Amino acid sequence: MARLLGLALSLCASAFAAPATTPSSLPPVLLDGSLKSVHLAQRSAWWVDPDGQLTVQDVEQRQADLPFGLRAGQHRLRLEGKAALWIGFTAWAQDNNAHWELELARSGTDSVSLYHRGANGSWIEQHAGDRLPVNAWASPDRYPVFKLAPRSDAPVAYWVRIQHARVPFSGELFIHSHDQLREQRIHQQFVLGAYFGMTLLLVVVAVANALVFRDSSFAAYAIYITLLGLSLAASLGVGGQFLWPDSARWNGAAEFVLMPLAAVAGLLFVRHLVQPRRTGRWLDRLSLSLAAVMLGLVVLDQVAPSQWSFEAITATGALAMLLVYALLWTAWRSREGWARWIALGILPVLLAGALPVMRNFGLISSGFLSQYGMVIAAAIEAPLLIYGLLQRSSMQHESQTRAKALAVTEPLTGLTNRHNFMLRLHDSLIRAQRYNHHNALLLIDLDNHETFEREHGRETADRALVLTGSRLRSVARDVDTAARVGDNSFALLMEGPVRTPQAVAAATSIVASGLRPSDLLPVGTSLRFKVVVALLPDGGHELQADAQAHLAWLRIALDELLADKRKHILTLNC
């Protein structure tokens, strides 16, 4: 009875056991006009050849004995050394006129090959991957793309062989109609072209600003955004397709070199802007040390590539992002507007940069965000960074412009200083004599300046002088020159030809403007001006082009006018 029971159980187990999942046991993928794209998840089987020695014929013949498994979506694994991933599926095209293509929706794969038997039974091979120049691919494209057999009389078995060392593999396989794949590429190239075009434009703008304004921040930004753009071009397959289609060696190494270099450039760019040595030398030294370590690891990885060097680069890249976070936090705490724009701009790139790091460590599968997240973040970053840099440059150049302006302007009022005014007056007298016309010179005194200082303090008196300068600028024309020539005296040079009514009208406007109330002055007070007016050069004097003598002549007349409490305007030769 026990033997009979055991036999019955074994027969039941055999009857209900799931059949082995081999590529030949899976139903064929039917390709007809109702479909445009087919995802091969749950429609294909996979197995890893640990030594990578088996040929496609070996795998086909021994598939029943090999431990194939159903390939699910988001499938990822690490292929060590020369290990090869074999993926098998069967497809049956229902229309001879339709053209179908297999796409591995992932760039940067070392080697990808597609095998199938032709009508005569011979093997047809197609190859792609970073070990080949893109021009040598079966179908040169951003991603590996292979043409399926145009047979509709019977299903065709396909075998895909993939080798991908160091980086975990998690690419998805799709079958697209030719028209559908071309439409996808057009949309993708349009979006990517917009990004790379914007990047190129920003590089040109940054270089121009660096050269014109001699601002090293724009030079650092140009280097950073150039390396970031090139690294994204390499990771998205655009670089291999358009920039280096004939170079197999660089096609395989570009992503491993450009991505760390972009991280180093970003770290040094943020360090240059934030200048952490102002708050603590340790943060500055850590930035330089980490950048040097990353550069050394990149060189080591190219000389002797290994799993250790790749993971070390990925780990230091993650540390660099954390360090940039710390630098941006110090910038945010500074409360400077430009620094906050820089922090807001770089933050999306740091968040998106965590996705490739997690993918490289095998924590997530390759997908839309891990591939295109950096592009989206970089597109958000670019306008924010350039705006922050322009704000920073504007603030720096404003202070430099003010410093340079001190040579020709008076610091308190912003008017032309006495020395520069005398030079302009001298040139004006020469022009007036040469062209036989008159200029007008107005000497103005703030009569109640001492009253302001005595009754309301020095600050109010200085405010009255600043307000006087503002009132003079409102009266002066574009060609006129207003200057402060004494403690509380000002001058207005009206370029000719000027007639008497114009000069008197300007003096009247100055006196009237002083009587207007202002919130800058104490309640009930106003500016009381005394104005002396003269047309230059004066025919009754032999002053010629002596600017100092003309100003002294008006100074004597102004002293006489100050003694007259009832009169505000004195004309000398008008």
C-alpha positions in Angstrom: 0.0 0.0 0.0 2.8 2.4 0.8 4.5 1.7 -2.5 1.2 2.1 -4.4 0.6 5.4 -2.6 4.1 6.7 -3.4 3.7 5.7 -7.1 0.3 7.6 -7.2 1.8 10.7 -5.7 4.7 10.7 -8.2 2.3 10.3 -11.1 0.2 13.2 -9.8 3.3 15.4 -9.4 4.4 14.5 -12.9 1.0 15.3 -14.3 0.8 18.8 -12.6 4.5 19.8 -12.9 5.1 23.0 -14.9 6.8 22.3 -18.2 10.4 23.7 -18.5 10.5 27.2 -19.9 12.6 27.1 -23.0 12.5 29.5 -26.0 11.0 26.8 -28.2 8.2 26.1 -25.6 7.0 29.7 -25.6 4.2 30.6 -28.0 5.4 32.7 -31.0 4.9 36.5 -30.9 2.3 37.2 -33.7 3.2 40.4 -35.6 0.3 41.7 -37.6 -1.1 45.1 -38.7 -2.9 45.6 -35.4 0.3 45.9 -33.5 3.0 48.7 -33.6 5.2 47.7 -30.7 5.5 44.5 -28.6 7.3 44.2 -25.3 9.2 40.9 -25.0 8.8 40.6 -21.3 7.0 37.3 -20.4 7.4 36.4 -24.1 11.1 35.4 -24.0 13.4 33.0 -22.0 16.9 33.7 -20.7 19.9 31.9 -19.5 23.5 33.1 -18.6 26.5 31.3 -20.1 29.1 31.9 -17.3 32.1 31.3 -19.6 30.7 32.9 -22.7 32.0 29.9 -24.8 28.8 28.5 -26.3 27.9 29.3 -29.8 24.3 30.0 -31.0 24.2 26.5 -32.5 25.2 25.0 -29.1 22.6 26.9 -27.3 19.9 26.0 -29.8 20.7 22.3 -29.6 21.1 22.2 -25.8 18.2 24.5 -24.8 16.2 21.7 -23.3 19.0 20.9 -21.0 20.0 24.4 -20.1 18.2 26.2 -17.1 16.3 28.8 -19.1 13.8 31.0 -17.3 11.0 33.2 -18.3 12.2 36.8 -18.7 10.1 39.3 -16.8 9.9 43.0 -17.0 12.5 45.1 -15.1 14.8 42.0 -15.2 18.3 42.9 -14.2 21.5 40.9 -13.5 25.2 41.3 -13.3 27.3 39.6 -16.0 30.8 38.8 -14.6 33.8 38.6 -16.8 33.1 37.0 -20.2 29.6 35.8 -19.1 27.0 36.0 -21.9 23.3 36.5 -21.5 21.2 34.5 -24.0 17.6 35.5 -24.7 15.4 33.4 -27.0 12.0 34.1 -28.5 10.0 33.2 -31.5 8.2 35.6 -33.8 5.8 35.1 -36.7 5.3 38.0 -39.1 1.8 37.8 -40.6 2.4 40.1 -43.5 5.2 40.0 -46.1 5.0 43.8 -46.7 5.5 44.7 -43.0 9.0 45.3 -41.7 9.7 44.6 -38.1 12.8 45.5 -36.0 14.1 44.4 -32.6 15.3 47.2 -30.3 17.3 46.9 -27.1 16.1 50.1 -25.4 19.4 50.8 -23.7 22.6 52.4 -24.8 26.1 51.6 -23.6 25.8 47.8 -23.9 29.2 46.2 -24.6 28.1 43.7 -27.2 24.7 42.7 -28.6 24.1 40.1 -31.4 21.0 38.7 -33.0 20.9 35.3 -34.6 18.3 33.5 -36.7 18.2 30.9 -39.4 17.5 31.9 -42.9 15.2 30.1 -45.3 18.0 27.8 -46.3 18.9 26.9 -42.7 22.1 28.9 -42.5 22.7 31.3 -39.6 22.2 35.1 -40.2 24.0 37.3 -37.7 23.7 41.0 -36.8 25.9 42.8 -34.4 26.0 46.0 -32.4 27.3 47.4 -29.1 30.0 49.6 -27.8 32.8 47.2 -28.8 32.0 48.2 -32.4 32.0 51.6 -34.0 28.4 52.7 -34.6 29.0 52.8 -38.4 29.7 49.0 -38.2 26.4 48.2 -36.5 23.7 46.2 -38.3 21.5 49.3 -38.2 23.4 52.5 -37.0 21.2 54.1 -34.4 21.2 55.4 -30.8 20.3 52.0 -29.5 21.1 48.5 -30.9 18.4 47.8 -33.5 18.2 44.6 -35.6 16.0 43.7 -38.6 13.7 40.7 -38.2 13.3 38.1 -40.9 10.7 39.2 -43.5 9.1 35.7 -43.5 5.4 35.0 -43.1 5.2 31.4 -44.0 6.4 30.1 -40.6 7.5 31.3 -37.2 11.2 32.2 -36.8 13.3 31.5 -33.7 15.6 34.3 -32.6 18.6 34.3 -30.2 20.0 37.4 -28.6 23.5 37.2 -27.1 24.5 40.1 -24.7 27.8 40.7 -23.0 28.0 43.6 -20.6 30.8 43.7 -18.0 30.9 45.6 -14.7 27.6 47.5 -15.0 24.4 45.6 -14.1 22.4 44.8 -17.2 18.6 45.6 -17.3 17.7 46.6 -20.8 14.3 45.9 -22.2 13.7 44.3 -25.6 10.9 45.5 -27.9 9.7 44.6 -31.4 8.6 47.6 -33.4 7.2 48.1 -36.8 9.6 50.1 -38.9 7.3 53.1 -39.1 6.7 53.1 -35.4 10.4 53.0 -34.6 11.2 55.8 -37.0 8.4 57.9 -35.5 9.8 57.3 -32.0 13.3 58.3 -33.2 12.0 61.5 -34.7 10.3 62.6 -31.5 13.3 61.6 -29.4 15.8 63.4 -31.7 13.6 66.5 -31.6 13.6 66.7 -27.8 17.3 65.8 -27.5 18.2 68.2 -30.3 16.5 71.0 -28.4 18.5 70.2 -25.3 21.9 69.9 -27.0 21.2 73.0 -29.0 20.4 74.9 -25.8 23.6 73.5 -24.3 25.7 74.7 -27.2 24.1 78.1 -27.1 24.8 78.4 -23.3 28.4 77.4 -23.9 28.9 80.1 -26.4 27.2 82.7 -24.1 29.3 81.6 -21.2 32.6 81.8 -23.2 31.6 85.2 -24.5 30.9 86.5 -21.0 34.2 85.0 -19.7 36.1 86.8 -22.4 34.3 90.1 -22.4 34.0 90.5 -18.6 37.0 88.4 -17.7 34.9 86.4 -15.3 36.3 83.0 -14.5 32.9 81.8 -13.2 31.6 81.8 -16.7 34.7 79.9 -17.9 34.1 77.3 -15.2 30.4 77.1 -16.1 31.3 76.6 -19.8 33.7 73.7 -18.9 31.1 72.1 -16.6 28.1 72.3 -19.0 30.3 71.1 -21.9 31.4 68.0 -20.1 27.8 67.4 -18.8 26.5 67.7 -22.3 29.1 65.3 -23.7 28.5 62.8 -21.0 24.8 62.8 -21.6 25.5 62.4 -25.3 27.6 59.4 -24.6 25.1 57.8 -22.1 22.1 58.3 -24.5 23.9 57.0 -27.6 23.9 60.4 -29.4 27.6 60.7 -29.2 28.3 57.3 -30.8 25.8 58.0 -33.5 26.8 61.5 -34.4 30.1 62.6 -32.7 32.4 59.6 -32.9 30.6 57.0 -35.1 34.0 55.5 -36.3 35.7 55.1 -33.0 35.0 51.8 -31.2 37.5 52.3 -28.4 36.2 55.8 -27.4 32.6 54.6 -27.9 33.1 52.0 -25.2 35.1 54.3 -22.9 33.3 57.6 -23.3 30.7 57.1 -20.6 33.2 55.9 -18.1 35.4 58.9 -18.7 33.0 61.8 -19.3 30.6 61.1 -16.5 33.3 61.3 -13.7 34.8 64.3 -15.5 31.5 66.1 -15.5 31.1 65.3 -11.8 34.6 66.8 -11.1 33.8 69.9 -13.2 30.5 70.3 -11.3 32.2 70.0 -7.9 34.9 72.5 -8.8 32.4 74.9 -10.4 30.3 75.0 -7.2 33.5 75.3 -5.1 34.6 78.3 -7.3 31.2 80.0 -6.8 30.7 79.3 -3.1 34.3 79.7 -2.1 34.1 77.5 1.0 37.5 78.7 2.3 35.7 81.7 3.6 33.7 79.6 6.1 36.0 76.7 6.7 39.2 75.4 5.1 38.2 71.7 5.6 35.4 71.9 3.1 37.6 73.5 0.5 40.4 71.0 1.0 37.9 68.1 0.9 36.6 69.3 -2.4 40.0 69.5 -4.0 41.1 66.2 -2.5 37.9 64.4 -3.8 38.3 65.9 -7.2 42.0 64.7 -7.4 40.9 61.2 -6.2 38.2 61.0 -8.9 40.7 62.0 -11.6 43.2 59.4 -10.4 40.5 56.7 -10.4 39.4 57.6 -14.0 43.0 57.2 -15.2 43.4 53.9 -13.3 40.1 52.7 -14.7 41.3 53.3 -18.3 44.7 51.8 -17.8 43.4 48.7 -15.9 39.6 48.5 -16.0 38.1 46.3 -13.3 35.0 45.9 -11.2 36.7 47.5 -8.3 37.8 50.7 -10.2 34.2 51.1 -11.6 32.6 50.8 -8.2 35.2 53.1 -6.7 34.4 55.8 -9.3 30.7 55.3 -8.6 31.2 55.6 -4.9 33.4 58.8 -5.1 30.8 60.2 -7.5 28.1 59.7 -4.8 30.4 61.4 -2.3 31.0 64.3 -4.7 27.2 64.8 -4.9 26.9 64.8 -1.1 29.8 67.4 -0.9 28.0 69.5 -3.5 24.9 69.4 -1.3 27.0 70.7 1.6 28.5 73.5 -0.5 25.0 74.5 -1.7 23.8 74.6 1.8 26.5 77.0 2.8 25.5 79.1 -0.3 21.8 79.0 0.7 22.6 80.2 4.2 24.5 83.2 2.8 21.1 84.7 1.8 22.6 86.1 -1.4 20.1 86.0 -4.3 22.5 84.7 -6.9 23.7 81.9 -4.6 20.1 80.6 -4.1 19.5 80.6 -7.8 22.6 78.5 -8.3 21.5 76.1 -5.5 18.0 75.8 -7.0 19.6 75.1 -10.5 22.0 72.4 -9.4 19.6 70.6 -7.0 17.6 68.8 -9.8 20.8 67.5 -11.3 21.9 66.1 -7.9 18.6 64.4 -7.5 18.6 62.9 -10.9 22.3 61.9 -10.6 21.4 59.6 -7.8 19.5 57.3 -10.3 22.5 56.3 -12.4 24.4 55.7 -9.1 21.7 53.4 -7.9 21.6 51.6 -11.3 25.3 51.1 -11.3 25.1 49.4 -7.9 22.2 47.2 -9.1 19.6 48.8 -6.8 17.2 49.8 -9.6 16.7 48.7 -13.2 17.4 50.8 -16.3 14.3 52.7 -17.3 13.0 56.0 -18.5 14.1 58.0 -15.5 17.5 56.4 -15.1 18.2 57.2 -18.8 16.4 60.5 -19.3 16.3 61.9 -15.8 19.6 63.7 -16.1 18.5 65.3 -19.4 15.3 66.6 -17.8 17.2 67.9 -14.8 19.9 69.5 -16.9 17.3 71.3 -19.0 15.8 72.7 -15.8 19.3 73.6 -14.4 20.6 75.5 -17.4 18.4 78.7 -17.3 18.6 78.9 -13.5 22.4 78.6 -13.5 22.9 81.2 -16.2 20.5 83.6 -14.5 22.3 83.1 -11.2 25.7 83.7 -12.8 24.4 86.8 -14.6 23.1 88.2 -11.3 26.5 87.4 -9.6 28.4 89.0 -12.4 26.1 92.1 -12.4 26.7 92.6 -8.6 30.5 92.3 -9.0 30.6 94.6 -12.0 28.4 97.1 -10.3 30.9 97.4 -7.4 33.7 97.6 -9.9 31.9 100.3 -11.9 31.3 102.3 -8.8 35.0 102.0 -7.9 36.0 103.2 -11.3 33.4 106.0 -11.3 35.0 107.5 -8.1 37.7 108.9 -10.4 35.2 111.1 -12.2 32.3 111.4 -9.8 31.7 112.8 -6.3 30.9 110.0 -3.9 28.1 111.6 -1.9 25.9 113.1 -4.7 27.0 111.0 -7.7 27.6 114.2 -9.7 30.8 115.0 -11.6 33.7 115.9 -9.3 35.4 119.3 -9.4 38.5 118.1 -11.3 36.6 116.4 -14.1 34.2 119.4 -14.3 37.1 121.8 -14.8 38.4 119.7 -17.7 34.9 119.7 -19.3 34.5 123.5 -18.8 37.9 124.1 -20.4 36.9 122.0 -23.5 33.6 123.7 -23.6 35.2 127.2 -23.7 37.5 126.2 -26.5 34.5 124.9 -28.6 32.5 128.0 -27.9 35.4 130.2 -29.2 35.9 128.0 -32.2 32.3 128.0 -33.3 31.5 131.5 -32.1 28.6 130.6 -29.8 27.9 130.9 -26.1 27.6 128.3 -23.3 26.0 128.9 -20.0 27.5 128.4 -16.6 25.3 128.3 -13.5 26.9 128.4 -10.0 24.4 127.2 -7.3 24.7 127.4 -3.6 22.5 125.5 -1.0 21.9 128.5 1.2 20.4 126.7 4.1 22.9 123.8 4.3 24.4 125.1 7.5 20.9 125.4 9.0 20.2 121.8 8.2 23.4 120.7 9.9 22.9 122.9 13.0 19.3 122.1 13.6 18.9 118.6 12.3 22.3 117.0 12.3 25.0 116.0 9.7 23.0 113.2 8.3 20.1 115.5 7.3 22.5 118.0 5.8 24.1 115.3 3.7 20.7 114.1 2.6 20.0 117.7 1.5 23.1 117.6 -0.6 22.1 114.3 -2.2 18.6 115.7 -3.0 20.2 118.8 -4.5 22.2 116.6 -6.9 19.0 114.8 -7.9 17.2 118.1 -8.6 20.2 119.3 -10.7 20.2 116.1 -12.8 16.4 116.5 -13.4 17.1 120.0 -14.8 20.2 119.2 -16.9 19.9 118.1 -20.5 21.8 115.1 -21.8 24.6 117.3 -23.1 24.9 119.3 -19.9 27.2 118.6 -17.0 26.2 118.9 -13.3 29.0 118.9 -10.7 29.7 119.5 -7.0 32.5 122.1 -6.8 32.4 123.0 -3.1 31.1 121.9 0.3 27.6 123.2 -0.5 28.0 124.7 -4.0 27.3 123.1 -7.3 27.7 124.0 -11.0 25.7 123.4 -14.1 27.4 123.7 -17.5 24.9 124.1 -20.3 26.5 123.2 -23.7 25.9 125.8 -26.5 24.6 127.4 -28.4 22.6 128.8 -25.4 20.7 132.0 -25.3 19.8 134.2 -22.3 16.2 133.0 -21.9 17.3 129.4 -21.8 19.9 130.0 -19.1 17.5 132.1 -17.0 14.8 129.5 -17.3 17.2 126.8 -16.1 18.1 128.9 -13.1 14.4 129.5 -12.3 13.7 125.8 -12.6 16.5 125.0 -10.1 15.2 127.5 -7.6 11.6 126.3 -8.0 12.7 122.6 -7.7 14.3 123.4 -4.3 11.0 124.7 -2.9 9.2 121.4 -3.7 8.6 119.4 -0.4 10.4 116.1 0.0 10.0 113.1 2.4 13.8 113.1 2.7 13.8 116.5 4.5 12.3 117.4 7.9 8.6 118.6 7.8 8.3 122.2 6.9 11.7 122.6 5.3 12.9 122.9 1.7 16.0 123.6 -0.3 16.8 127.3 -0.7 19.1 127.9 -3.7 21.1 130.9 -4.8 22.0 130.9 -8.5 24.5 133.0 -10.5 24.1 132.8 -14.3 26.7 133.8 -17.0 27.1 133.2 -20.7 30.6 132.0 -21.6 32.9 133.1 -23.0 32.3 136.6 -21.7 33.2 139.3 -24.3 33.9 141.9 -21.6 36.7 139.9 -20.0 40.0 138.6 -21.3 39.5 135.2 -19.6 39.9 133.3 -22.9 39.7 129.5 -22.1 40.7 129.8 -18.5 38.1 127.6 -16.8 39.4 128.4 -13.3 39.2 132.1 -13.8 35.6 131.8 -15.1 34.6 129.8 -12.1 36.3 132.3 -9.7 34.4 135.1 -11.4 31.1 133.5 -10.7 32.2 132.6 -7.2 32.8 136.3 -6.4 29.3 137.1 -7.7 27.8 134.3 -5.7 29.3 135.6 -2.5 27.6 139.0 -3.2 24.3 137.3 -3.9 24.5 135.4 -0.6 24.6 138.7 1.2 21.2 139.6 -0.3 18.5 137.7 1.5 15.7 138.7 -0.9 17.3 137.8 -4.2 17.8 134.2 -5.5 19.1 134.6 -9.1 21.8 136.9 -10.3 22.6 137.2 -14.1 26.1 138.6 -14.9 26.1 139.2 -18.7 22.7 137.9 -19.8 
